[in-house]
Amino acid sequence: MPDDWQQGGFGLYLHWPFCQAKCPYCDFNSHVAQHIDQTRWLNAYLAEIDRYAAQTRGRILTSVFFGGGTPSLMDPDVVAAIIARIKSHWPTANDFEITLEANPTSVEAGRFSGYAQAGVSRVSMGIQSLNNRDLQKLGRRHTVEEAYKAFDIARNHFDRVSFDLIYARQDQTLPEWKRELTQALDLAIDHLSLYQLTIEQGTAFGDRYAIGKLRGLPADSLAADMYDATQDICGAAGLSAYEVSNHAKDGAESRHNLIYWRYGDFIGIGPGAHGRLTQNGIRYATDTVHNPAIWLAQAEEHGGELSRTAIDPVDQAGEYLMMGLRLSEGIDTDRYAALAGEGLDPQSLQHLQDIGMIEALGRRIQTTPKGRLLLNAVLETLLAG
């Protein structure tokens, strides 16, 4: 019987932890550094790739994702060497995808040609807003004009370009968000990641919010209206919500992120990266230290992995449920039962169907648009059952 991960695919995530500046809303593991020895970092990444390759021989690699931080600060030659080493170890899927996250400053956009030559096939751009006033509030270092220019350059070098926008921002109105989203769709985009602004502890926004100085945040009802408008506008443009925060034309979905949501295996390399890796029928959670300097030294000395913990099958089932119900395609109830040792509670399923939160289609269950908006409540009901 094949391992469960094969139903989700196999990917590799590589974390570049450096940014030019720390955005006030960001709780990712990102750091500002005056000097980065990119050769030293390259050698550490290559050593980690070699180490994991020895543990996963013969697997077909679905995707690679350079995340951060700001991976578009990496030298194109460094990216090229990493991709070459990866391809030397693993056979790749026919629809193999390599994504690199980028910020749309003019300097970084000039690197796109080098990334394309290195083998990057998809760029995900952190535009965040098409409003200069709000870009400043979000701490972004680019203007709307630079974003448009960078997008045009990216479209000339890559077949697939996605970008992120944040909504429910300070003092944002519903008509403003509708206009902005329509502008984004006018760019002939085929993938958009659209996130509601969340205030996280440990961020600059979180600190301001705690002392009552982050003003103008929308009421929950307005944020919900913005979410509904997002579904309507994107759906009408042919970019359906294949995941809670991600919209794409058919065939343009992020292949790498689908590995997470379909609960496949993925290697996590770099400071703060985590992974899921199945060996000898046991699925493990892997983790790494967050501090870049400590991770770099560990990777050079004996390997950058901090811990590897076996995941109980019942916990695997819970992870599959939490990830899979984010997708419009939902989950396979037989797969859940095989992991958990028992099926989902019939009474809980019937209750969620009765109140319009989920749909049951054969052996699959899917959240409705209403259910995806209230996903945490759906998950609580199913996991409690």
Secondary structure, 3 states (H helix, E strand, C coil): CCCHHHHCCEEEEEEECEECCCCCCCCCCCEECCCCCHHHHHHHHHHHHHHHHHHCCCCCEEEEEEEECCHHHCCHHHHHHHHHHHHHHCCEEEEEEEEEEECCCHHHHCCHHHHHHHCCCEEEEEEECCCHHHHHHCCCCCCHHHHHHHHHHHHHHCCEEEEEEEECCCCCCHHHHHHHHHHHHCCCCCEEEEEECCCCCCCHHHHHHHCCCCCCCCCHHHHHHHHHHHHHHHHHCCCEEEECCEEECCCCCCHHHHHHHCCCEEEEECCCCCEEEEECCEEEEEEECCCHHHHHHHHHHCCCEEEEEECCHHHHHHHHHHHHCCECCCEEHHHHHHHHCCCCCHHHHHHHHHCCCEEEECCEEEECHHHHHCHHHHHHHHHHC
